[in-house]
Each structure stands twice: as C-alpha cells, then as structure tokens.
Amino acid sequence: MKADLQNLSQCCCTFRDDAQNKMMALKEKAEKELAHYNMELKELIRVIDHDRKLREFMGRKDQERTEAHEEMEAMKRKKEYEKSSERDRTVMVSDKIEHTLRLLYLQILKFISFINFIIVFFLFFVFVVVVILIVI
C-alpha cells in the first residue's frame, strides 16, 4: 500500500509536471500568437491608413482635374461668347454703317432736288427778268 501510494504520488507529480509544462508551452504559444496578432494588426492599420490617404489624395487630384476641366470649359464658353458677341457687334456696326449711308444718300438726293429747284427757280427768274427787259 505504501508502494502504491508512492507510485500514485509519483504519478501525480509527473502528471502535474506534465500539466505545468503544457501550461507553460501554451502560455508561451499564446504570447507568441498575441505578439504576432499585434504585429499583423499594426500592419493592417498601416495598410488601411495608407489606403485612406491614397483615396484622399486621389479624390483631391480628381477634384482638381474636374475643377480644371470645368474651368477650361468655362473659358471655352467665354471665348465662344466673346467671338459671337464680336460677330454680332460687327454685324451691328455694319448694319449701322449701311443705315447711315442710306440716310446720307437720301439727304444727298434731297439736297440735289433742292439745288435743282433753286436752279429752276433761278432760271425762271432770269427768264422773267430777260422777258421784262425785252419788253421794256
């Protein structure tokens, strides 16, 4: 019985030592896994931050390009408007010149008519004076 008790005690000690060794091995494994997990977590956080910064950068660049494109389109529209306005102004100026020339032509015709009237009146007056002189 004493030998059985000694064997049982020795067995229990061996079992306890094995359990403690397994617990230490599991504890070391858990610490290594935790360190690896933390390292992977830091790497993932770094990658996520990099992706976020890259997206922000690309968004700003896209916005700058969009703004530049809109600015170019606005400048094109402005140039087209200025060209059409200049054409309209040119047409308006040429229309005004044409209208002014027509008015001038009409005024010249009126003046010529007036001069003709004066000449005819003068000739009539000269005729009357000549007739009066002949009669006297």
Secondary structure, 3 states (H helix, E strand, C coil): CHHHHHHHHHHHHHHHHHHHHHHHHHHHHHHHHHHHHHHHHHHHHHHHHHHHHHHHHHHHHHHHHHHHHHHHHHHHHHHHHHHHHHHHHHHHHHHHHHHHHHHHHHHHHHHHHHHHHHHHHHHHHHHHHHHHHHHC
